Amino acid sequence: MAKRYRAKRRETADASGLAGWLFTDLLLGLVMIFLSAVAFTAFKSKDEGGSAELFTEKFEVCTEYFPAYDEEPLILDFKNEEEALSINEKIKEHVTKNYKFDSRPKVAVGLIYGFYGGRDENEGNNRAKSFYLKFLESDPENFSPFDSKREVKNMRFFGSKGRFAPVNGVQAQLFFVYSACGNTEIVTSTTVP
């Protein structure tokens, strides 16, 4: 009679038990990162006198944005083309002063008036376009290049004999779109005095 051998039973590892521990470790790691980022507390050293003091500061933070259009233009006058190269700084100054939070304002529409003294309106129009090339050089993020017809979709160029306008100068009226804040929240953080 032939002898039969029983195959040894192989035990397979069940990975589902390890998944729970992996999830627990991941959760613990995230909690530690969150606590180290948020709950950092700074105290006054005892060498400075007295016991340690804790100070909190309150910050207003925007939690919800919606697209908005600013009806008030930024009006800039330029007497020569070299001045026009400063438009980037003037826009940054205007944005910093007038828009809260991180609203990323952009020039949506521009009206560029080229002033002239004679009778030829085209002289003023050409001057406006000439100054615009300096705007483009200074701030390519807000100003687009001319198309084949020497036009820009969101810009209008005019020749003007403005009453108080500097002859041979240009006035730029720039309208902005931005992300307006729809909802704010107060956040506190601890700091050293």
C-alpha positions in Angstrom: 0.0 0.0 0.0 1.4 3.4 -1.0 2.0 5.9 1.7 0.3 9.2 1.3 1.9 12.4 2.6 -0.3 15.2 3.7 0.8 18.5 2.3 1.9 20.9 5.1 -0.6 23.6 5.6 0.7 27.0 4.7 -0.6 29.9 6.7 -1.2 33.1 4.7 -0.7 36.4 6.4 -3.8 38.4 6.8 -3.0 42.0 5.9 -6.3 43.5 7.1 -5.1 43.6 10.7 -2.1 45.6 9.6 -4.3 48.2 7.8 -5.8 49.3 11.1 -2.4 49.9 12.6 -1.2 51.8 9.5 -4.3 54.0 9.6 -3.7 54.7 13.4 -0.1 55.6 12.8 -1.1 57.9 9.9 -3.7 59.6 12.1 -1.3 60.0 14.9 1.3 61.6 12.6 -1.2 64.1 11.2 -2.3 65.1 14.7 1.3 65.7 15.7 1.9 67.9 12.6 -1.3 69.8 13.3 -0.4 70.4 16.9 3.2 71.5 16.1 1.9 74.0 13.4 -1.0 75.5 15.4 -0.2 75.2 19.1 3.3 76.6 19.2 3.4 78.9 22.3 6.1 81.4 23.0 6.9 82.7 26.6 8.9 85.5 27.9 12.1 84.2 29.5 12.6 84.6 33.2 15.8 86.5 32.6 13.7 89.4 31.3 12.1 89.7 34.7 8.8 88.4 36.1 7.1 85.2 35.2 6.4 84.0 31.7 3.6 85.9 29.9 1.5 84.8 27.0 0.0 87.2 24.4 -2.5 86.5 21.8 -3.1 88.4 18.5 -6.3 88.4 16.5 -6.3 88.3 12.7 -9.1 88.7 10.3 -8.9 86.0 7.6 -11.1 85.7 4.5 -12.7 82.3 4.2 -14.9 82.8 1.0 -14.3 84.9 -2.1 -16.4 85.9 -5.0 -15.5 87.7 -8.3 -16.0 91.5 -8.3 -15.5 94.5 -10.5 -14.2 97.8 -9.2 -16.1 100.7 -10.7 -13.6 103.3 -9.4 -10.7 103.5 -11.8 -7.0 104.1 -11.0 -6.2 107.3 -12.8 -2.5 107.9 -13.7 -1.1 110.8 -15.6 2.2 110.6 -17.5 4.2 113.4 -19.1 6.7 111.4 -20.9 7.4 107.8 -21.9 10.1 107.3 -19.3 7.5 108.0 -16.6 5.3 105.4 -18.2 7.8 102.7 -17.2 6.8 103.2 -13.6 3.2 102.0 -14.1 4.1 98.6 -12.5 5.1 100.2 -9.2 2.0 102.5 -9.3 -0.3 99.6 -9.8 1.3 97.6 -7.0 1.0 100.6 -4.6 -2.7 101.0 -5.6 -3.4 97.3 -5.1 -1.7 97.2 -1.7 -3.6 100.3 -0.5 -7.1 99.4 -1.8 -7.6 95.7 -1.7 -7.7 93.5 1.5 -6.6 89.9 1.9 -5.1 88.1 -1.0 -7.6 89.3 -3.7 -5.2 89.2 -6.7 -6.6 92.3 -8.6 -5.9 92.5 -12.3 -6.5 95.3 -14.9 -9.7 94.3 -16.7 -10.3 97.4 -18.8 -8.1 100.4 -19.6 -8.9 103.7 -21.3 -5.7 105.4 -22.6 -6.0 109.0 -23.5 -3.2 110.6 -25.6 -3.3 114.4 -25.4 -2.5 116.6 -28.3 -2.3 120.3 -29.0 -2.9 120.6 -32.7 -6.0 119.6 -34.7 -5.1 116.0 -35.5 -6.8 113.5 -33.2 -4.7 110.7 -34.6 -1.6 112.3 -33.1 -3.1 111.8 -29.6 -4.3 108.2 -30.5 -0.8 107.3 -31.7 0.7 108.8 -28.6 -1.6 106.7 -26.4 -0.4 103.6 -28.2 3.3 104.6 -28.0 2.9 105.1 -24.2 1.1 101.7 -24.0 4.2 100.0 -25.3 6.0 101.3 -22.2 3.1 100.0 -20.0 3.5 96.6 -21.6 7.3 96.6 -21.0 6.8 97.6 -17.4 3.9 95.2 -16.5 3.3 92.4 -19.0 1.1 90.7 -16.4 -1.6 93.4 -16.7 -1.1 94.6 -20.3 -1.3 92.4 -23.4 0.6 93.0 -26.7 -1.1 94.5 -29.8 -2.8 92.2 -32.2 -2.3 92.4 -36.0 -4.6 95.5 -36.3 -2.6 97.3 -33.5 -5.4 96.9 -31.0 -5.8 95.2 -27.6 -9.1 93.6 -26.7 -9.5 95.2 -23.2 -7.9 98.6 -24.0 -9.3 101.6 -25.8 -7.1 104.4 -27.2 -8.3 107.9 -27.6 -6.9 111.2 -28.8 -8.0 114.0 -26.5 -7.7 117.7 -26.0 -8.4 117.6 -22.3 -8.8 120.9 -20.6 -6.4 120.2 -17.8 -4.4 117.6 -19.7 -0.6 117.9 -20.2 0.1 118.5 -23.9 2.1 115.5 -25.3 1.2 113.5 -22.2 -1.1 110.5 -21.6 -3.7 109.6 -19.0 -4.5 105.9 -18.2 -7.8 105.0 -16.5 -7.5 101.4 -15.3 -10.5 99.4 -14.0 -9.8 96.3 -11.9 -11.4 92.9 -11.3 -10.6 91.1 -8.1 -11.7 88.5 -5.6 -13.9 90.2 -3.0 -14.2 88.7 0.4 -17.7 87.3 1.1 -17.0 85.9 4.6 -14.4 86.5 7.2 -13.3 84.8 10.4 -11.2 85.8 13.4 -8.2 83.7 14.0 -6.0 84.0 17.1 -2.4 83.1 17.5 0.1 83.3 20.3 3.2 85.6 20.1 6.0 86.9 22.2 5.5 90.4 23.6 
